[in-house]
Amino acid sequence: MGSNGLTGKVAFITGAARGQGRAHAVRLASLGADILAVDICADIDSMDYPNATASDLEETVRLVEAEGRKIVALKGDVRDMDGLQRVFDEGMTSLGRVDIILANAGIVRLGPGGDPARVWSDIIATNLTGVFNTVSVALPKLRESGPGGNIVITSSTAGLRASPSPEAGGQAYTAAKTGLVGLMKQLAVTLAPEGIRVNSVHPTGVKSGMTMNEAMAGLMAQAAAGGDNTISAMQNALPVEILEPEDIADAVAFLVSDQAKWITGVALPVDAGFCIR
Ligand SMILES: NC(=O)c1ccc[n+]([C@@H]2O[C@H](COP(=O)([O-])OP(=O)(O)OC[C@H]3O[C@@H](n4cnc5c(N)ncnc54)[C@H](O)[C@@H]3O)[C@@H](O)[C@H]2O)c1
C-alpha cells in the first residue's frame, strides 16, 4: 500500500457515469486507485427518469484522469451476467487486477404509472440481481489479486426501513434494497476467512440523476402541497434536506480503507438520522 492508501489498487464500480458512482470513482482515484467504471449509458423503458449517457461516463473519465489515475470506462448492463462478465474481463486486460468492488448501479420508480410487473422486474433485476452479478463476475479476480479485498454494496435507507408506497416501484425498491442486506451478510460471512470484507451503505436522499429529475420534482411538489405520496414522509433527523454524492463517497472510502480493517458484515446508514426518526 502506498502513501495515498489505495496506490496500486484497482476499483470496479458500477453505475459510475454520474452521481454516487462517479463520486466514488473520483474519491478512490484521489486516494491512488485505478478505476474500472461501468454504466449502462441507456434508459430502461419502465423508468420515469433518464439513466446516464455516454457523455456522462466520459466526464467521469476526465475527472479520474485529472486525479492522475488510470480509468477504463465501458458500457455494461448489470442485469446481464454474461455481458457484464465480458465487460469486466475486457477491463482486466488493461488493469490486470481488482481489489475493490463497488456494486452501486441502481434505479427507482417512486411515482405512479408504468406496468407494475415490468417495473417490479426491472428494479429487482438491476438493484438485487445486478449486485449479485457484479460481485459474481469480479470475485474470482478479487481472490486472485488478494490476499484480502473489499466489497461495498450500495443499498438505501429503504433497505433498513420501509416507507409507505402503494406503487410497485416503491415496493420493489424496498424489497431489493432489503435483500441486499441479506446478500451482504451472506457474502461477508462466506468471504471472511479469506480476509475479504463486505459491507453495505444505506444513503438517505442524495443529489444525483435519481433525484434531480422531473419525475421526482413532481412528487416533491405534491408532497410540499400536503399531498400523500411515497416521499411525503421522508425526512432526515439532522437539519439537511439532501446529501451530496461526496458524502457517501466519504463512507465508502472509509469502509475500503485500513482504518476499517476489522469492519465486515455491517449495514452502515449514511442517512442524517433518517432511520431513527
Ligand atoms: N439518490 C438517492 O437519493 C439514493 C438514496 C439511497 C440509495 N441510492 C442508491 O445509490 C445508488 C447510486 O444511485 P445515484 O443516486 O447515484 O443515482 P444515479 O441515477 O445518478 O446513478 C445510478 C447510475 O446507475 C446506472 N445504471 C442504471 N441501471 C443500470 C444497469 N442496469 N446497469 C449498469 N448501470 C446502470 C445509471 O445510468 C446511473 O449512472 C443506487 O443503487 C441507488 O439506488 C440513491
The ligand as a MOL file (V3000), in Angstrom:
LIG
                    3D

  0  0  0     0  0            999 V3000
M  V30 BEGIN CTAB
M  V30 COUNTS 44 48 0 0 0
M  V30 BEGIN ATOM
M  V30 1 N -30.0840 9.2780 -4.8960 0
M  V30 2 C -30.6420 8.8240 -3.7990 0
M  V30 3 O -31.4100 9.5320 -3.1480 0
M  V30 4 C -30.3090 7.4440 -3.2930 0
M  V30 5 C -30.6120 7.1340 -1.9610 0
M  V30 6 C -30.2970 5.8630 -1.4850 0
M  V30 7 C -29.6870 4.9550 -2.3080 0
M  V30 8 N -29.4120 5.2780 -3.6030 0 CHG=1
M  V30 9 C -28.7360 4.2870 -4.4140 0
M  V30 10 O -27.4830 4.7950 -4.7990 0
M  V30 11 C -27.0320 4.1360 -5.9890 0
M  V30 12 C -26.4890 5.1780 -6.9510 0
M  V30 13 O -27.5520 5.9970 -7.3980 0
M  V30 14 P -27.4180 7.5760 -7.6280 0
M  V30 15 O -28.0830 8.2430 -6.5140 0
M  V30 16 O -26.0120 7.9270 -7.9300 0 CHG=-1
M  V30 17 O -28.3610 7.7470 -8.9160 0
M  V30 18 P -27.9970 7.9320 -10.4730 0
M  V30 19 O -29.2470 7.6090 -11.2070 0
M  V30 20 O -27.3970 9.2630 -10.6930 0
M  V30 21 O -26.8770 6.8360 -10.7330 0
M  V30 22 C -27.1640 5.4900 -10.9960 0
M  V30 23 C -26.2980 5.0490 -12.1720 0
M  V30 24 O -26.5620 3.6630 -12.4410 0
M  V30 25 C -26.6420 3.4960 -13.8570 0
M  V30 26 N -27.4460 2.2970 -14.1320 0
M  V30 27 C -28.7900 2.1590 -14.0340 0
M  V30 28 N -29.1790 0.9430 -14.4020 0
M  V30 29 C -28.0420 0.2620 -14.7410 0
M  V30 30 C -27.7890 -1.0490 -15.2210 0
M  V30 31 N -28.8100 -1.9300 -15.4180 0
M  V30 32 N -26.5180 -1.4130 -15.4660 0
M  V30 33 C -25.4980 -0.5380 -15.2750 0
M  V30 34 N -25.6760 0.7250 -14.8470 0
M  V30 35 C -26.9410 1.1220 -14.5700 0
M  V30 36 C -27.2730 4.7790 -14.3600 0
M  V30 37 O -27.0480 5.0000 -15.7250 0
M  V30 38 C -26.6210 5.8190 -13.4450 0
M  V30 39 O -25.4200 6.3250 -14.0000 0
M  V30 40 C -28.2370 3.3550 -6.4930 0
M  V30 41 O -28.0720 1.9830 -6.1500 0
M  V30 42 C -29.3910 3.9450 -5.7230 0
M  V30 43 O -30.4600 3.0260 -5.5860 0
M  V30 44 C -29.7030 6.5000 -4.1000 0
M  V30 END ATOM
M  V30 BEGIN BOND
M  V30 1 1 1 2
M  V30 2 2 2 3
M  V30 3 1 2 4
M  V30 4 1 4 5
M  V30 5 2 4 44
M  V30 6 2 5 6
M  V30 7 1 6 7
M  V30 8 2 7 8
M  V30 9 1 8 9
M  V30 10 1 8 44
M  V30 11 1 9 10
M  V30 12 1 9 42
M  V30 13 1 10 11
M  V30 14 1 11 12
M  V30 15 1 11 40
M  V30 16 1 12 13
M  V30 17 1 13 14
M  V30 18 2 14 15
M  V30 19 1 14 16
M  V30 20 1 14 17
M  V30 21 1 17 18
M  V30 22 2 18 19
M  V30 23 1 18 20
M  V30 24 1 18 21
M  V30 25 1 21 22
M  V30 26 1 22 23
M  V30 27 1 23 24
M  V30 28 1 23 38
M  V30 29 1 24 25
M  V30 30 1 25 26
M  V30 31 1 25 36
M  V30 32 1 26 27
M  V30 33 1 26 35
M  V30 34 2 27 28
M  V30 35 1 28 29
M  V30 36 1 29 30
M  V30 37 2 29 35
M  V30 38 1 30 31
M  V30 39 2 30 32
M  V30 40 1 32 33
M  V30 41 2 33 34
M  V30 42 1 34 35
M  V30 43 1 36 37
M  V30 44 1 36 38
M  V30 45 1 38 39
M  V30 46 1 40 41
M  V30 47 1 40 42
M  V30 48 1 42 43
M  V30 END BOND
M  V30 END CTAB
M  END
